[in-house]
């Protein structure tokens, strides 16, 4: 029973890390878009 709970916790943590990476990629893309916009000006 403990192993199942532990596994679920690790999966939740891995999912959280994936969401963070996706957010960082999106944030980076937004900053790049802003920098590109500044260059166009």
PyMOL commands that set and color helices and strands:
alter all, ss='L'
color gray80, all
select helices_A, chain A and resi 2-40
alter helices_A, ss='H'
color red, helices_A
deselect
rebuild
show_as cartoon
